[in-house]
Amino acid sequence: MTRETGMAQPKEPTLEIFKNPLARYFAATRPAFLTASMMACVIGLASSWHGEHTFNIPLALATLLFALLAHAGVNVLNDYYDALNGTDAQNTERIFPFTGGSRFIQNGVLTLAQTRNFGFALMACVAAAGLWLMARSAPQLMYVGLAGLFVGWAYSAPPFKLNSRGLGELCVAAGFLAITVGTDFVQRKGFAAAPFIAGLSYALLVTNLLYINQFPDRSADTAAGKLHWVARLPVQLARWGYVLIVALAYVWLLSSVLLGWLPLPALLAFLALPLSVNAARLLLRHAAQPQQLSDAIKLTIGAMMVHGTLLSLALIFGKGNT
């Protein structure tokens, strides 16, 4: 049972639950979290549509698949590298399924080698899909693809281990922004400022999901040498980082509308702000009791998805208007 809601926690994966190999490998990608990449793609598609460019539905669907494969590969490889450094094995304060990894390795559902091979197989599929998309859009897409793959891999892989060096938040913001920019690029066949402007506030809210998830993982991450900012700072100071990221997201959104970069209906995305505010209140209250952050994490997910949905709808229905 969770302490705050009294609801039963989801069961962690076991071989008994995932007897079917296909279901086992699919679940290892943490599919529920792939919706974050799906929404980043939707914002990119809405940005392109808003710019009154020719819209290619098959390419849009292929781009979505590409983004989901990339996110899945990053999730699996992150589990592999966190198993290597011992982070997930010693995480006793995790809030499953949000923090502490997928538990597939720790619970014996997949071996370390199977997880590694699966992760790199997914990345190989991503590379093939990227080449296919590049051939149907423009060669410059390669820059976005390579940057995204590098950030996703180097986030937890040695020798870079970017999250351990305090660069995890930057990686997440850049990675999800790259999805939006790349999706828009495939439709336009060229770079534009529009998807960056449209996607940044959403990317920051996704970054806050990483940020708040690091509080339950803080003790294990510190012991394993994963010195992200939540681990580096005192808990009472680190909690304000969440508030700062929310403020940056909405200041950017408001500024973009006032400067005419986004249509006025984009302000509807502010309707997601109360979710972030409630999540921040819970974090400020319970940062030192990480097992009580389940509701705050759920609110953080809700905030980013509602924000992304409303922003996308504003771009779609505000087509031609800035």
C-alpha positions in Angstrom: 0.0 0.0 0.0 1.1 3.6 -0.6 1.3 5.7 2.5 -0.7 8.6 1.2 -3.4 7.0 -0.9 -3.8 3.5 0.5 -3.8 2.1 -3.0 -1.9 -1.1 -3.8 1.5 -0.5 -5.5 1.9 -2.2 -8.9 3.7 -5.5 -8.8 7.3 -5.6 -9.8 8.1 -7.8 -12.8 8.8 -11.5 -12.4 9.4 -14.4 -14.7 6.0 -15.8 -13.6 4.3 -12.7 -14.8 6.2 -12.5 -18.1 6.3 -16.1 -19.3 5.8 -14.9 -22.9 9.1 -13.7 -24.3 7.5 -11.1 -26.6 5.6 -9.6 -23.7 8.7 -9.8 -21.6 10.9 -7.8 -24.0 8.1 -5.3 -24.8 7.6 -4.6 -21.1 11.3 -4.2 -20.6 11.1 -1.0 -22.7 8.9 0.6 -20.0 6.1 1.3 -22.6 4.0 3.6 -20.4 6.9 6.1 -20.3 7.2 6.1 -24.1 4.1 8.5 -24.2 6.6 11.3 -23.3 8.3 10.8 -26.7 5.0 10.4 -28.4 3.8 13.8 -27.1 7.1 15.4 -28.2 6.5 14.0 -31.7 2.9 15.4 -31.6 4.2 18.9 -30.8 6.7 18.6 -33.7 3.9 17.6 -36.1 1.7 20.3 -34.8 4.5 22.9 -35.3 4.9 21.8 -38.9 1.2 21.8 -39.5 0.9 25.3 -38.0 3.6 26.5 -40.4 1.3 25.5 -43.3 3.8 23.0 -44.8 2.7 20.0 -46.8 1.9 17.3 -44.3 2.9 13.7 -45.1 1.0 11.2 -42.9 3.1 8.1 -43.7 6.3 10.1 -42.8 4.6 11.3 -39.6 3.8 7.8 -38.5 7.4 6.6 -39.4 8.8 9.5 -37.4 6.7 8.5 -34.4 7.9 4.9 -34.6 11.5 6.2 -34.8 11.1 8.3 -31.7 9.4 5.4 -29.7 12.2 3.0 -30.7 14.8 5.5 -29.6 13.2 6.1 -26.3 12.8 2.4 -25.8 16.4 1.8 -26.5 17.5 4.5 -24.1 15.3 3.0 -21.3 16.7 -0.5 -21.8 20.4 0.7 -21.9 19.8 2.8 -18.9 18.7 -0.3 -17.0 21.8 -2.1 -18.2 24.3 0.6 -17.1 22.5 1.2 -13.8 22.8 -2.6 -13.1 26.5 -2.4 -13.9 27.1 0.4 -11.4 24.9 -1.2 -8.8 22.5 1.7 -8.5 19.2 -0.2 -9.0 20.3 -3.2 -6.9 20.8 -1.1 -3.8 17.8 1.1 -4.3 15.5 0.4 -1.3 13.5 3.7 -1.5 12.3 3.3 -5.0 8.7 4.0 -6.0 7.9 1.4 -8.6 7.2 1.8 -11.5 8.4 5.4 -11.5 11.9 5.1 -10.0 14.5 2.5 -9.5 14.6 1.2 -13.0 12.4 -1.5 -14.6 13.6 -4.2 -12.1 13.9 -6.7 -14.9 17.6 -7.5 -14.2 17.3 -7.3 -10.4 14.3 -9.7 -10.4 15.8 -12.2 -12.8 13.3 -11.5 -15.7 16.2 -10.7 -18.1 19.9 -11.3 -17.7 22.4 -8.5 -17.9 23.6 -9.8 -21.3 20.0 -10.1 -22.6 19.3 -6.5 -21.5 22.5 -5.2 -23.1 21.9 -7.0 -26.4 18.3 -5.9 -26.6 19.2 -2.3 -25.9 21.8 -2.2 -28.7 19.5 -4.1 -31.1 16.9 -1.3 -30.5 19.5 1.3 -31.2 20.5 -0.5 -34.4 16.8 -0.3 -35.5 16.8 3.4 -34.6 19.8 3.9 -36.8 18.2 2.1 -39.8 14.9 4.0 -39.3 16.9 7.3 -39.1 18.6 6.6 -42.4 15.3 5.8 -44.0 13.8 9.0 -42.8 16.9 11.0 -43.9 16.5 9.6 -47.4 13.0 10.9 -47.5 13.6 14.3 -46.0 17.0 15.8 -46.1 20.6 14.8 -45.1 20.8 17.3 -42.3 18.4 15.1 -40.3 21.5 13.1 -39.5 22.7 15.8 -37.1 19.6 15.6 -35.0 19.6 11.8 -35.1 23.3 11.5 -34.1 22.9 14.1 -31.3 19.9 12.3 -29.9 21.5 8.9 -30.0 24.7 10.2 -28.3 22.8 12.0 -25.6 20.6 8.9 -24.9 23.5 6.6 -24.7 26.0 8.9 -22.9 23.4 9.8 -20.3 24.3 6.7 -18.2 27.1 4.9 -20.2 30.8 5.2 -19.3 33.0 7.0 -19.9 30.6 9.9 -20.2 28.0 9.1 -17.6 26.5 12.6 -18.1 23.8 12.2 -15.4 26.5 11.4 -12.9 28.2 14.6 -13.8 25.2 16.8 -13.1 24.2 17.0 -16.8 21.2 14.7 -16.7 18.6 17.5 -16.7 20.3 19.1 -19.7 20.3 15.7 -21.5 16.6 15.1 -21.0 15.6 18.6 -22.1 17.9 18.4 -25.2 16.7 14.8 -26.0 13.0 15.6 -26.0 13.6 18.9 -27.8 15.5 17.0 -30.4 12.4 14.8 -31.0 10.2 17.8 -31.6 12.8 19.5 -33.8 13.5 16.3 -35.8 9.8 15.5 -36.3 9.2 19.0 -37.6 12.3 18.7 -39.8 11.0 15.5 -41.6 7.9 17.4 -42.6 9.6 20.7 -43.6 12.7 19.0 -45.0 14.7 21.7 -43.2 15.4 23.4 -39.9 13.2 26.1 -38.4 13.0 28.0 -35.1 9.3 27.1 -34.7 9.7 23.6 -33.2 12.4 24.7 -30.8 10.1 27.5 -29.6 7.1 25.3 -29.3 8.9 22.3 -27.8 11.0 23.9 -25.1 8.4 24.4 -22.4 7.3 20.8 -22.8 10.9 19.5 -22.7 11.4 21.4 -19.4 8.3 19.8 -17.9 9.6 16.3 -19.0 12.9 17.3 -17.3 11.0 17.8 -14.1 9.9 14.2 -14.2 13.6 13.1 -14.1 14.2 15.7 -11.4 11.5 14.6 -9.0 12.2 10.9 -9.7 15.8 11.4 -8.4 14.5 12.1 -4.8 13.5 8.5 -4.1 16.6 7.3 -5.9 18.9 9.8 -4.1 20.5 7.5 -1.5 21.2 4.7 -4.0 22.5 7.1 -6.6 24.8 8.8 -4.1 26.2 5.5 -3.0 26.9 4.5 -6.6 28.5 7.8 -7.5 25.6 9.2 -9.6 26.1 12.8 -8.5 23.2 14.5 -10.2 22.0 17.8 -8.7 19.5 16.2 -6.3 22.4 14.1 -4.9 24.8 17.0 -4.9 22.6 19.5 -3.1 21.1 19.3 0.4 17.5 18.0 0.1 16.0 21.2 1.4 17.8 23.2 -1.3 17.4 20.6 -4.1 13.6 20.6 -3.9 13.6 24.2 -5.2 15.1 23.0 -8.4 11.7 21.6 -9.4 10.0 25.0 -8.8 12.7 26.7 -10.9 12.2 24.4 -13.9 8.4 24.9 -13.8 9.0 28.7 -13.7 11.4 28.5 -16.7 8.8 26.5 -18.7 6.0 28.9 -18.2 8.0 32.0 -18.5 9.2 30.7 -21.9 5.7 29.9 -23.0 4.3 33.3 -22.0 7.3 35.2 -23.5 6.9 33.2 -26.8 3.2 34.2 -27.0 3.9 37.9 -26.1 6.6 38.1 -28.7 4.3 36.6 -31.3 6.3 33.4 -31.8 3.4 31.2 -30.7 -0.4 31.8 -31.3 -2.4 33.3 -28.5 -4.3 30.0 -27.9 -1.0 28.5 -26.8 -1.7 30.2 -23.4 -4.3 27.3 -22.9 -1.3 25.2 -21.9 -1.2 27.3 -18.7 -4.2 25.1 -17.6 -1.6 22.4 -16.8 0.2 24.8 -14.3 -2.0 23.8 -11.3 -0.8 20.2 -11.7 2.8 21.4 -11.5 2.0 23.7 -8.5 0.4 20.8 -6.6 3.3 18.5 -7.4 5.7 21.2 -6.2 3.8 21.7 -3.0 4.0 17.9 -2.3 7.7 17.9 -3.1 8.5 20.9 -0.9 6.6 19.1 2.0 8.0 15.6 1.5 11.4 15.9 -0.2 13.0 14.3 2.9 10.4 11.5 2.9 10.8 10.3 -0.7 8.4 7.3 -0.3 5.6 9.8 0.0 6.2 11.4 -3.5 4.1 9.0 -5.5 1.3 11.5 -6.0 3.7 14.3 -6.8 5.3 12.1 -9.5 1.9 11.3 -11.0 1.0 15.0 -11.0 4.3 15.8 -12.8 3.4 13.3 -15.5 -0.1 14.7 -15.8 1.3 18.2 -16.0 3.6 17.5 -18.9 1.0 15.5 -20.9 -1.8 18.1 -20.4 0.6 20.9 -21.3 1.8 19.1 -24.4 -1.8 18.2 -25.5 -3.1 21.7 -25.1 -0.1 23.3 -26.8 -0.4 20.9 -29.7 -4.1 21.7 -30.1 -3.4 25.4 -30.0 -0.9 25.0 -32.9 -3.2 22.8 -34.9 -6.3 25.0 -34.6 -4.3 28.2 -34.7 -2.8 27.3 -38.1 -1.6 30.4 -40.0 -2.1 32.6 -37.0 0.8 33.9 -34.9 
